[in-house]
Every structure is written in structure tokens, then in C-alpha cells.
């Protein structure tokens, strides 16, 4: 917390350009509602500027002062939601889903690979165990910053992390080339338009 | 009105009452932790569950509005079982450290656990522990004990108006914190100790000092500001250990300002416990007889017009009455109580009183403050002003004086006398708003009156009050805000230079003999070197340092006394402890000295003295009652309203925490000042 206490923060031009439109979404006198979009904006600005997506306390204060709300109310919001990081994170925030479908499909090895990478290089990776990411069909799943990487296993995860560490951006989505959430290896049913069937029509 | 049945008792309650309030109206006690009458409803502790017929599950009575025909059961087996379950959950993470907890014995959780707690815990998992927070030198935290009722958060945000506490994180990780490890900036912060239902927030100076059942509780009146806050003085073995607020809805509700609560350690330090006489430039211990003889010797043969008396800020009415009678008996009319030199007009009570009354604030819809900072000078009163601002959207405020965070919005109309002059113009936009308001009020501070142009300012404010409709048959909106608990009483009994010298004339060689009754806030340098000074008081402060004879008196906790608060409410206190050493109650000192002079005062006990008070002014015959006087019109305070100087208004005090001999002697208050000087402080770890 010590190093972060002194950290300065101010919205840059890109963020400033976005702020009026965000605040204008809320009725007059209800600007405090914009606290979450602004925190997100601040966190994304941090990612842009220093590569690590987190909000230092100075940023929380800037948001509070901008919206005319008590600072503690912003601290409450920022600490309540796990999408906001009030302590520094690595360049890649790995959210590993360990809910039942992913777990059944082998999230343990994915988790282990991610944890090992984060332990070795905390500057680059921060790992977090999360609940369902909503992509159970393609389990197991890891969310890297804003993108989902699906159909992972141990080696594929390792390969993904290696690419990320080298600064490359692998294509998000299924690691085995699955189309969206279609069955593995292509369609298994509905090859043709089904013929009309008489039964049940009455 | 809604008709409800609570445990077979049929009662009618107003619509909008909650089930809990209805149950209380029926005389049923509902256990609760998060609910507090004076705060918003949170509904998160779930302890107040009751059964309502036709509702499928037990309901949290604190947040459930009553409906007509509701049948409420507060003590069924289902209710008891539900509360037991809630209690079990609350106790999961609550440490079993009652024996070392300062809240022990006066803990809501402890009390309710007697009724609803299990005899053993079924919880075998790891308990959570929470890091303690730093909230300044007054409030100690043991956050593992916190049950997250959020009363402290709501109090600071709603009543104190400084939203500095919050609940961060969530679920099991949720913590009550200020996040920044900094002292609370409220003058009412001590109240979160009272409202905390467990031992999470306790008093730092009182930590591990005493158990509640060891304490003797005495009703008292606070004198460290002029609001007349009702207090309970907790003492043990002749030592005041704690001061808590007493509920009085007309005055302080149930709040107490920090200075009044925590300055009590000043009562044990720098005390005058024996008479002293200055011989050869040095103060030497003396006996009462020697001290009286020295004073009488100096007094004899003096021209009474060269003898004066000044009453201080903390004096009880009885001692001032005795001093006045003593002075009058020797032929002196040189009496003054206005240490700061405030030029108040004492010809009518409404010229120096808080006429709206403290309860009357709840009816006001507009406010003009001139040269006062109510937050610093009367924090409890300010909380009421703030509540009015919060509750009534029409309420607006304006201020002439140094800018300050009053915890409510106000229009800043200027900082100096010139700005006040512009308000005399009826076309001024703010004056027009005041005229349009139904019940506008004006608060005039002491720092505005303690200027050479004080009479002009008083007259100008009266004029503003007149032109804006503050003075009518059913509303009196003109208010003087005193800072000294003694001031109203002194005016009421006439401790004023009626046909004698005022305080300025007594200085600089105007008197040969000065009797200072607890007067420490005057500039001692202005008393001539030849003047013989008798200081009668309880602390070795500025007055004692200048004195030729020191007579040790009693502090406000050590004597039965009468005080008059700003609104003119006469309140009496009882003695909590005895004064230290040879110190005596102040009126008895004066009575004894009058006998030495051969002019004994005509009262031998407190009852006789109080009869004398009632004779001097009938208001003293009616303790605890106030009459809201309507303005009868016509009379104005003396003074030329146009003669206001341009000078800027100064704040009444440099610092809130040390304004009188007691708080100046208090190490806790010194810590508070150090804290405000360096507000950024990291956690100890």
C-alpha cells in the first residue's frame, strides 16, 4: 500500500474525451452513478499508460472529486467489485474458471499452469480463480484481460502464456478451432433440412 | 392511523410507523443491532425478526411498515428460533474476548446473547480476523469484534455530515474502514463509540480503565460549549473516568461533542488544590485563613470603584450570584462576564439569547450565519442545523464570515463587515430569499460581537431580522450563539457593568483590585502590574499565573450547579466527585470570604442561594423549561447599524479542541490538535 499511496493520477486526453458522454447518461444530480464507468476508464487508462490495469488510490480520489461524491463511497465501490484492482496486477490478468463444468473438463491443470506462470513472473501475470465465465460449452476457459481463451488444457495453456509473454496476441476463442460453441469436430446433427414428418402434426 | 395487534395488544399507530416502532409502542422490546432511532434504516443485522400473520416468513421489523389490521407476534417459538439462528451467525466471527473487552457489561451483543445465544458453538472452521483501523486519538478499534451493523457509517454520513467511514470489499472480506488510516475529522466522532452495539469502536482514552458496573453515574450538564448538553458523569473513587451524553430531545438528542466527552482528563491535571499567596513575586502555599486575610487586607480602604470582578466561561450561576452579591455589598458595580469583550446588549433577554430555541431549528426554513462557525462552536447544534438542511429541501443557508465546512451547503456572502453592510440593502438577492422564506433564522456569533464595532453589528443583524420577517408574533428568528456556558446565566442574573466599569475599563489601570472567577480567556497583559488579582478557579491556567492570591474552586463535575444554555434553559447538575485537596465549591468560598469581610452573604445553603437566584431573575425558579418568546416589536438593541467597519470576521477559536482551562490541560485534546496539524498518518504497521 505504501508505494501506491504516493502514486499520482490524472485523466489523460483520451479519457477526458470520453467522460462527458459517460456522465451525460445519468440524470442531473445523479452523476455519482457514473462511478463505475469512470473507474473502468481509469483502470483502462492505467493499462494504456503503464501496461497494468489497476486503479491506485489517487485515481479513486480523482473519480470521487470529479463526481462530487465522498471518497469513501468510491473506495467502497472499487473494493466491492472484483473487476477493479486496487492493488497492482500483472500485464495480463488471468481469470481461471473453476466452476463445475470447467473443473470437470480439467481446469485444475489450467489453473496449475497459470499459477506457475504467475509465481514465476508476477510482473506479467496475475492469476485469479473465478466463478463461471459463461462459456461452459468450451470449458475449460481462461479470461485474459478482456478476452476469453477456451478449450484449454495444460500444454495449450502453457503455449498461450508463452505467446503472451513474448508480446504476441493470440486469437481469442477456442484453442482447438471450434466454431463458436459448435460441437467439437464439426456439426453432428442437422446435416440437412429435416424431412416433413407426419407424426405429431395433428 | 393503523390498527395493529402486537401480542394480543391492540394499538393504533401512525401510518408509516415500522413494525418495530409499533411493537415498542405496545411495550414489547425487540432486539436489534443495526436499527437506531436517529439513523436511517439499514435492515442488515436481522435480529429484529418478528412474525406477522399472513406473511410466509419472519420479517425484519425495523424496515417493515405497518399495515392496517396487521397481527404481529414478537415472541413465538418461530421468532425465538429465527433470532437464535441470527445470533449464531453473528457469533460465528465474533471473538469470545468479553473479559478483555471495554464494551463488556454494556454490550448489546452480550445482552442479547444471554437471551438468544447457544451455550456452545457449532462452528469449527477458521474464524476471520480483521486488521484494526486507525481512526485518530479518540476512537479505538477492534475490528474483529465488528458485526457490520453500519451504524457508525450511517452516523458519520447522516448526522455528523462527514462521510469518512465505509464498508469496503464484500462477503467475508467486508470491513468497516476509512480506508486512508486518518483521524476522523468530525467533532462528533465520539458518538460512534456510543452507538456501536459491540466493542468494535471503544474510547481510546478510556481503554481498560474501568468496568461499567464499578462506576457511579451522576447527571450533569456540559460546560465546554454553551449548548448545555446533558451528560452523565461516570466516576469511581473520586475520579471522573468517563462522560457520556444523556438523552434530551430538546437539547442534544443523544449526541455529545468530542471536546465535552474527551477533555475530562484535563480535570485531573494542573488542578489548584490549595490556596496560594504571592509573596516577593513567588506564589507560596497558604491556608484558607491566610489567603482570606491577605485579600481582606488588600481590600480594606480601597475605593469600591477601583474594585472589579470578572466571571469566566465555565462558572455556575450560583458562584456568579455570590460574587455579584459580594461586590455589591462592598459597593462595587464593576462586574463583567464578557471575557472576549463582546458588546452584547443585556437590556432585553431576546437580544442575547438563542431565541429560536434548539428545538425551533426543526421549524426553520432559512438561515443566515454572521461571524460564527456553528460546527466548531456548538457541534451538537450544528448537527441539528444539518439535519434540517437534509430533511427540508426548501431549507437554505447563507454565511458572512470565514469560509468553513459546516457539513451543509450555504451561500457564502462575504467574509467582512462590508459584506454585512450590503445585506442591509433590502434589494440584496439573499435578503429577498430570506423575506420569501416562512421561518428564517439568523445566528450571530461571538467573534462578530467581540469587535470594536460590535454594537453596530448587533444592531445591523437585528435590523436584518426585522426586515426579513424573523421577528413576528409566533416566530423569533434572531439568535446569538454563545461559546461560553456561563454567559447566558451571567446575563440573566445581571453579572454586567450596570453603572460600573466594563471589562475594558477595568484593564489598564482602571482597577486596583480584580477578582477573577475562573476568568482565563482575558489578556492578562492588560491588567496593570499594580492591580491586585485574586484568581478563584480550578485550573492553574493563565489567570492563576497572574494571580496574587489563588483560591482553589471546583470544576463543573465537582459541584452542584446551575447553568443556562444558549436558548435560556436553566439546568442543574449534581456533584459527581469532590474537588481535590482543599478546593471548595465556589459559592461557599465567596460566602466564607464575605464573613471575613464582616458582610456575610444572606445564604447559608444551596437552597437559600437558589431562592436568592429566583429572586434575582424568575427564570431560575423554573429549571428545565423554556418559553419561546414571541417578539413584541418596537425595541431595538442600542447601536448604529451603519457604523460597521470593513474588517474581516475572525474565527471564534484557533482550534476546536482547546478553548478553556480544562481542555487546555487535557493530553487527549493536545493529541487531537497534533492530529489535525498532521492529518496524513500511515497505519502503525
Contacts between the chains, C-beta under 8 A, distances in Angstrom:
chain1	res1	chain2	res2	distance
A	2	B	682	7.4
A	5	B	682	7.4
A	57	B	179	7.9
A	57	B	180	7.7
A	70	B	157	7.5
A	70	B	163	3.9
A	70	B	164	7.5
A	71	B	179	7.8
A	71	B	180	7.8
A	72	B	163	5.8
A	72	B	164	5.9
A	72	B	165	6.5
A	72	B	166	3.8
A	72	B	178	6.5
A	72	B	179	6.1
A	73	B	163	6.8
A	73	B	166	6.5
A	75	B	166	6.1
A	75	B	168	5.7
A	75	B	179	4.3
A	76	B	166	4.4
A	76	B	167	6.1
A	76	B	168	5.6
A	79	B	168	3.9
A	79	B	169	4.6
A	79	B	170	7.7
A	80	B	168	7.3
A	80	B	169	6.6
A	80	B	170	5.0
